[in-house]
Amino acid sequence: MKSECCMKISGESTVADWDALNKKLTIGMPDNWELAYKDFFLTRLETRYFEPIRLLQENGKKVGEGFAIVALQCSLIEFLASTLAGKIYKHCPTVADRAKLKEHEYYDSNDLFVRFLSSENLLQPALSKRQAGKFYKYVRCALFHEARTKGGWKIRAKCKSRPPIDVKKRIVYRDNLQMVFEKFAEQYGKDLSHSDKLQRAFRRKFNNLCQE
Protein backbone atom coordinates (compact mmCIF):
# COMPACT_ATOMS: atom_id res chain seq x y z
CA MET A 1 0.00 0.00 0.00
CA LYS A 2 2.84 2.35 0.87
CA SER A 3 4.58 1.76 -2.47
CA GLU A 4 1.31 2.47 -4.33
CA CYS A 5 0.92 5.80 -2.55
CA CYS A 6 4.45 6.78 -3.57
CA MET A 7 3.96 5.85 -7.23
CA LYS A 8 4.48 8.91 -9.43
CA ILE A 9 1.68 9.50 -11.92
CA SER A 10 2.51 13.01 -13.11
CA GLY A 11 6.00 14.48 -12.77
CA GLU A 12 6.78 14.36 -9.07
CA SER A 13 3.11 14.09 -8.07
CA THR A 14 2.18 10.75 -6.53
CA VAL A 15 -0.93 8.67 -5.96
CA ALA A 16 -1.12 10.16 -2.46
CA ASP A 17 -1.00 13.67 -3.94
CA TRP A 18 -3.88 12.84 -6.28
CA ASP A 19 -5.92 11.27 -3.48
CA ALA A 20 -5.49 14.42 -1.39
CA LEU A 21 -6.50 16.74 -4.22
CA ASN A 22 -9.33 14.48 -5.37
CA LYS A 23 -11.07 14.97 -2.03
CA LYS A 24 -11.16 18.73 -2.73
CA LEU A 25 -12.63 18.39 -6.22
CA THR A 26 -16.36 18.95 -6.65
CA ILE A 27 -18.15 18.10 -9.88
CA GLY A 28 -19.81 21.23 -11.24
CA MET A 29 -17.64 23.62 -9.26
CA PRO A 30 -14.51 25.33 -10.69
CA ASP A 31 -12.61 25.19 -7.37
CA ASN A 32 -9.33 23.25 -7.58
CA TRP A 33 -9.91 21.93 -11.11
CA GLU A 34 -7.32 24.34 -12.48
CA LEU A 35 -4.83 22.85 -10.03
CA ALA A 36 -5.81 19.33 -11.09
CA TYR A 37 -5.25 20.30 -14.70
CA LYS A 38 -1.84 21.88 -14.11
CA ASP A 39 -0.39 19.40 -11.61
CA PHE A 40 -1.71 16.20 -13.11
CA PHE A 41 -2.91 16.53 -16.69
CA LEU A 42 -0.54 19.15 -18.10
CA THR A 43 2.49 18.00 -16.12
CA ARG A 44 1.87 14.43 -17.27
CA LEU A 45 1.73 15.62 -20.88
CA GLU A 46 4.85 17.76 -20.51
CA THR A 47 7.03 15.14 -18.84
CA ARG A 48 5.89 12.07 -20.76
CA TYR A 49 5.12 13.49 -24.20
CA PHE A 50 5.84 17.16 -24.93
CA GLU A 51 9.36 17.40 -23.47
CA PRO A 52 10.60 14.12 -25.05
CA ILE A 53 9.14 15.23 -28.40
CA ARG A 54 10.87 18.62 -28.13
CA LEU A 55 14.18 16.88 -27.44
CA LEU A 56 13.80 14.87 -30.63
CA GLN A 57 12.76 17.96 -32.59
CA GLU A 58 15.64 20.09 -31.34
CA ASN A 59 18.38 17.46 -31.55
CA GLY A 60 17.23 15.40 -34.50
CA LYS A 61 18.96 15.30 -37.88
CA LYS A 62 15.87 14.34 -39.90
CA VAL A 63 17.18 10.86 -40.52
CA GLY A 64 14.28 8.95 -39.01
CA GLU A 65 13.43 10.52 -35.66
CA GLY A 66 10.11 11.59 -37.16
CA PHE A 67 8.93 8.01 -36.73
CA ALA A 68 9.64 8.17 -33.01
CA ILE A 69 7.92 11.55 -32.73
CA VAL A 70 4.76 10.43 -34.49
CA ALA A 71 4.71 7.17 -32.51
CA LEU A 72 4.70 9.29 -29.33
CA GLN A 73 1.99 11.48 -30.82
CA CYS A 74 -0.16 8.45 -31.60
CA SER A 75 0.21 7.29 -28.00
CA LEU A 76 -0.69 10.83 -26.94
CA ILE A 77 -3.84 10.76 -29.07
CA GLU A 78 -5.10 7.68 -27.25
CA PHE A 79 -4.33 9.22 -23.86
CA LEU A 80 -6.13 12.45 -24.76
CA ALA A 81 -9.10 10.61 -26.25
CA SER A 82 -9.46 8.24 -23.31
CA THR A 83 -9.12 11.10 -20.79
CA LEU A 84 -11.80 13.17 -22.50
CA ALA A 85 -14.14 10.18 -22.48
CA GLY A 86 -13.04 8.87 -19.09
CA LYS A 87 -12.33 5.50 -20.71
CA ILE A 88 -10.17 2.79 -19.15
CA TYR A 89 -8.23 0.29 -21.28
CA LYS A 90 -8.65 -3.40 -20.49
CA HIS A 91 -6.74 -6.25 -22.14
CA CYS A 92 -9.38 -8.65 -23.47
CA PRO A 93 -7.83 -11.60 -25.33
CA THR A 94 -11.10 -13.55 -25.57
CA VAL A 95 -14.69 -12.86 -26.55
CA ALA A 96 -15.73 -13.80 -23.01
CA ASP A 97 -13.42 -11.11 -21.60
CA ARG A 98 -14.93 -8.51 -23.93
CA ALA A 99 -18.42 -9.42 -22.81
CA LYS A 100 -17.44 -8.48 -19.25
CA LEU A 101 -16.37 -4.94 -20.12
CA LYS A 102 -18.02 -2.27 -18.00
CA GLU A 103 -19.56 0.96 -19.26
CA HIS A 104 -16.38 3.04 -19.24
CA GLU A 105 -13.93 0.32 -20.31
CA TYR A 106 -12.59 -0.44 -23.79
CA TYR A 107 -10.26 -2.99 -25.36
CA ASP A 108 -9.84 -1.65 -28.93
CA SER A 109 -8.52 1.87 -29.45
CA ASN A 110 -9.77 2.24 -33.03
CA ASP A 111 -13.10 3.87 -32.15
CA LEU A 112 -11.59 6.29 -29.59
CA PHE A 113 -8.82 7.21 -31.99
CA VAL A 114 -11.12 7.83 -34.94
CA ARG A 115 -13.66 9.86 -32.94
CA PHE A 116 -10.91 12.05 -31.52
CA LEU A 117 -9.22 12.74 -34.87
CA SER A 118 -12.56 13.48 -36.52
CA SER A 119 -13.60 15.89 -33.76
CA GLU A 120 -13.88 19.53 -34.78
CA ASN A 121 -12.21 20.43 -31.48
CA LEU A 122 -8.83 19.18 -32.71
CA LEU A 123 -8.04 19.60 -36.41
CA GLN A 124 -9.29 22.36 -38.68
CA PRO A 125 -10.72 21.14 -40.94
CA ALA A 126 -11.59 17.96 -39.08
CA LEU A 127 -10.86 14.60 -40.67
CA SER A 128 -13.79 12.48 -41.70
CA LYS A 129 -14.19 9.19 -39.85
CA ARG A 130 -13.02 7.38 -42.98
CA GLN A 131 -9.90 9.54 -43.20
CA ALA A 132 -9.19 9.15 -39.48
CA GLY A 133 -9.56 5.39 -39.91
CA LYS A 134 -6.90 5.41 -42.60
CA PHE A 135 -4.54 7.34 -40.35
CA TYR A 136 -5.17 4.81 -37.59
CA LYS A 137 -4.47 1.87 -39.89
CA TYR A 138 -1.57 3.13 -41.98
CA VAL A 139 0.19 5.39 -39.47
CA ARG A 140 -0.67 4.49 -35.87
CA CYS A 141 -0.87 0.70 -36.23
CA ALA A 142 1.98 0.49 -38.72
CA LEU A 143 4.27 2.52 -36.45
CA PHE A 144 3.39 0.58 -33.30
CA HIS A 145 3.63 -2.87 -34.84
CA GLU A 146 6.26 -2.52 -37.59
CA ALA A 147 8.09 0.79 -36.92
CA ARG A 148 7.00 2.04 -40.33
CA THR A 149 4.15 3.73 -42.16
CA LYS A 150 2.10 1.92 -44.80
CA GLY A 151 -0.30 2.74 -47.61
CA GLY A 152 2.02 5.37 -49.06
CA TRP A 153 1.96 7.56 -45.95
CA LYS A 154 5.03 9.68 -45.18
CA ILE A 155 6.27 11.74 -42.24
CA ARG A 156 7.71 15.21 -42.78
CA ALA A 157 8.90 17.85 -40.29
CA LYS A 158 6.63 20.79 -41.12
CA CYS A 159 4.92 22.82 -43.80
CA LYS A 160 3.41 26.30 -43.56
CA SER A 161 0.73 25.81 -46.19
CA ARG A 162 -0.54 22.28 -45.52
CA PRO A 163 -2.71 20.78 -42.73
CA PRO A 164 -0.88 18.77 -40.03
CA ILE A 165 -2.40 15.58 -41.43
CA ASP A 166 -2.62 15.93 -45.19
CA VAL A 167 -4.90 13.08 -46.19
CA LYS A 168 -4.78 13.81 -49.93
CA LYS A 169 -0.99 13.68 -50.07
CA ARG A 170 -0.81 11.12 -47.23
CA ILE A 171 1.72 13.15 -45.24
CA VAL A 172 1.95 13.76 -41.49
CA TYR A 173 3.70 17.04 -40.66
CA ARG A 174 4.80 16.10 -37.18
CA ASP A 175 5.87 19.58 -35.99
CA ASN A 176 2.60 21.12 -37.16
CA LEU A 177 0.70 18.32 -35.44
CA GLN A 178 2.59 18.97 -32.22
CA MET A 179 1.45 22.58 -32.18
CA VAL A 180 -2.13 21.36 -32.53
CA PHE A 181 -1.76 19.14 -29.46
CA GLU A 182 -0.30 21.94 -27.37
CA LYS A 183 -3.15 24.31 -28.33
CA PHE A 184 -5.67 21.56 -27.63
CA ALA A 185 -4.21 20.95 -24.17
CA GLU A 186 -4.43 24.66 -23.38
CA GLN A 187 -8.09 24.84 -24.40
CA TYR A 188 -8.89 21.64 -22.50
CA GLY A 189 -7.60 23.28 -19.31
CA LYS A 190 -10.06 26.13 -19.78
CA ASP A 191 -12.96 23.78 -20.54
CA LEU A 192 -12.26 21.44 -17.62
CA SER A 193 -13.11 24.03 -14.96
CA HIS A 194 -16.62 24.49 -16.36
CA SER A 195 -17.65 21.09 -17.75
CA ASP A 196 -19.30 18.50 -15.51
CA LYS A 197 -18.80 15.87 -18.23
CA LEU A 198 -15.06 16.52 -18.55
CA GLN A 199 -14.65 16.61 -14.78
CA ARG A 200 -16.31 13.23 -14.28
CA ALA A 201 -14.22 11.73 -17.07
CA PHE A 202 -11.01 13.27 -15.65
CA ARG A 203 -11.71 11.80 -12.21
CA ARG A 204 -12.39 8.31 -13.63
CA LYS A 205 -9.19 8.40 -15.68
CA PHE A 206 -6.88 9.56 -12.92
CA ASN A 207 -8.42 7.28 -10.33
CA ASN A 208 -7.56 4.43 -12.65
CA LEU A 209 -4.04 5.73 -13.31
CA CYS A 210 -3.42 5.41 -9.59
CA GLN A 211 -3.93 1.65 -9.75
CA GLU A 212 -0.95 -0.56 -10.49
C-alpha positions in Angstrom: 0.0 0.0 0.0 2.8 2.4 0.9 4.6 1.8 -2.5 1.3 2.5 -4.3 0.9 5.8 -2.6 4.5 6.8 -3.6 4.0 5.8 -7.2 4.5 8.9 -9.4 1.7 9.5 -11.9 2.5 13.0 -13.1 6.0 14.5 -12.8 6.8 14.4 -9.1 3.1 14.1 -8.1 2.2 10.8 -6.5 -0.9 8.7 -6.0 -1.1 10.2 -2.5 -1.0 13.7 -3.9 -3.9 12.8 -6.3 -5.9 11.3 -3.5 -5.5 14.4 -1.4 -6.5 16.7 -4.2 -9.3 14.5 -5.4 -11.1 15.0 -2.0 -11.2 18.7 -2.7 -12.6 18.4 -6.2 -16.4 18.9 -6.6 -18.1 18.1 -9.9 -19.8 21.2 -11.2 -17.6 23.6 -9.3 -14.5 25.3 -10.7 -12.6 25.2 -7.4 -9.3 23.2 -7.6 -9.9 21.9 -11.1 -7.3 24.3 -12.5 -4.8 22.8 -10.0 -5.8 19.3 -11.1 -5.3 20.3 -14.7 -1.8 21.9 -14.1 -0.4 19.4 -11.6 -1.7 16.2 -13.1 -2.9 16.5 -16.7 -0.5 19.2 -18.1 2.5 18.0 -16.1 1.9 14.4 -17.3 1.7 15.6 -20.9 4.8 17.8 -20.5 7.0 15.1 -18.8 5.9 12.1 -20.8 5.1 13.5 -24.2 5.8 17.2 -24.9 9.4 17.4 -23.5 10.6 14.1 -25.1 9.1 15.2 -28.4 10.9 18.6 -28.1 14.2 16.9 -27.4 13.8 14.9 -30.6 12.8 18.0 -32.6 15.6 20.1 -31.3 18.4 17.5 -31.6 17.2 15.4 -34.5 19.0 15.3 -37.9 15.9 14.3 -39.9 17.2 10.9 -40.5 14.3 8.9 -39.0 13.4 10.5 -35.7 10.1 11.6 -37.2 8.9 8.0 -36.7 9.6 8.2 -33.0 7.9 11.6 -32.7 4.8 10.4 -34.5 4.7 7.2 -32.5 4.7 9.3 -29.3 2.0 11.5 -30.8 -0.2 8.4 -31.6 0.2 7.3 -28.0 -0.7 10.8 -26.9 -3.8 10.8 -29.1 -5.1 7.7 -27.3 -4.3 9.2 -23.9 -6.1 12.5 -24.8 -9.1 10.6 -26.3 -9.5 8.2 -23.3 -9.1 11.1 -20.8 -11.8 13.2 -22.5 -14.1 10.2 -22.5 -13.0 8.9 -19.1 -12.3 5.5 -20.7 -10.2 2.8 -19.1 -8.2 0.3 -21.3 -8.7 -3.4 -20.5 -6.7 -6.2 -22.1 -9.4 -8.6 -23.5 -7.8 -11.6 -25.3 -11.1 -13.5 -25.6 -14.7 -12.9 -26.6 -15.7 -13.8 -23.0 -13.4 -11.1 -21.6 -14.9 -8.5 -23.9 -18.4 -9.4 -22.8 -17.4 -8.5 -19.3 -16.4 -4.9 -20.1 -18.0 -2.3 -18.0 -19.6 1.0 -19.3 -16.4 3.0 -19.2 -13.9 0.3 -20.3 -12.6 -0.4 -23.8 -10.3 -3.0 -25.4 -9.8 -1.6 -28.9 -8.5 1.9 -29.5 -9.8 2.2 -33.0 -13.1 3.9 -32.1 -11.6 6.3 -29.6 -8.8 7.2 -32.0 -11.1 7.8 -34.9 -13.7 9.9 -32.9 -10.9 12.1 -31.5 -9.2 12.7 -34.9 -12.6 13.5 -36.5 -13.6 15.9 -33.8 -13.9 19.5 -34.8 -12.2 20.4 -31.5 -8.8 19.2 -32.7 -8.0 19.6 -36.4 -9.3 22.4 -38.7 -10.7 21.1 -40.9 -11.6 18.0 -39.1 -10.9 14.6 -40.7 -13.8 12.5 -41.7 -14.2 9.2 -39.8 -13.0 7.4 -43.0 -9.9 9.5 -43.2 -9.2 9.1 -39.5 -9.6 5.4 -39.9 -6.9 5.4 -42.6 -4.5 7.3 -40.3 -5.2 4.8 -37.6 -4.5 1.9 -39.9 -1.6 3.1 -42.0 0.2 5.4 -39.5 -0.7 4.5 -35.9 -0.9 0.7 -36.2 2.0 0.5 -38.7 4.3 2.5 -36.5 3.4 0.6 -33.3 3.6 -2.9 -34.8 6.3 -2.5 -37.6 8.1 0.8 -36.9 7.0 2.0 -40.3 4.1 3.7 -42.2 2.1 1.9 -44.8 -0.3 2.7 -47.6 2.0 5.4 -49.1 2.0 7.6 -45.9 5.0 9.7 -45.2 6.3 11.7 -42.2 7.7 15.2 -42.8 8.9 17.9 -40.3 6.6 20.8 -41.1 4.9 22.8 -43.8 3.4 26.3 -43.6 0.7 25.8 -46.2 -0.5 22.3 -45.5 -2.7 20.8 -42.7 -0.9 18.8 -40.0 -2.4 15.6 -41.4 -2.6 15.9 -45.2 -4.9 13.1 -46.2 -4.8 13.8 -49.9 -1.0 13.7 -50.1 -0.8 11.1 -47.2 1.7 13.1 -45.2 1.9 13.8 -41.5 3.7 17.0 -40.7 4.8 16.1 -37.2 5.9 19.6 -36.0 2.6 21.1 -37.2 0.7 18.3 -35.4 2.6 19.0 -32.2 1.5 22.6 -32.2 -2.1 21.4 -32.5 -1.8 19.1 -29.5 -0.3 21.9 -27.4 -3.1 24.3 -28.3 -5.7 21.6 -27.6 -4.2 20.9 -24.2 -4.4 24.7 -23.4 -8.1 24.8 -24.4 -8.9 21.6 -22.5 -7.6 23.3 -19.3 -10.1 26.1 -19.8 -13.0 23.8 -20.5 -12.3 21.4 -17.6 -13.1 24.0 -15.0 -16.6 24.5 -16.4 -17.7 21.1 -17.8 -19.3 18.5 -15.5 -18.8 15.9 -18.2 -15.1 16.5 -18.5 -14.6 16.6 -14.8 -16.3 13.2 -14.3 -14.2 11.7 -17.1 -11.0 13.3 -15.7 -11.7 11.8 -12.2 -12.4 8.3 -13.6 -9.2 8.4 -15.7 -6.9 9.6 -12.9 -8.4 7.3 -10.3 -7.6 4.4 -12.7 -4.0 5.7 -13.3 -3.4 5.4 -9.6 -3.9 1.7 -9.7 -1.0 -0.6 -10.5 
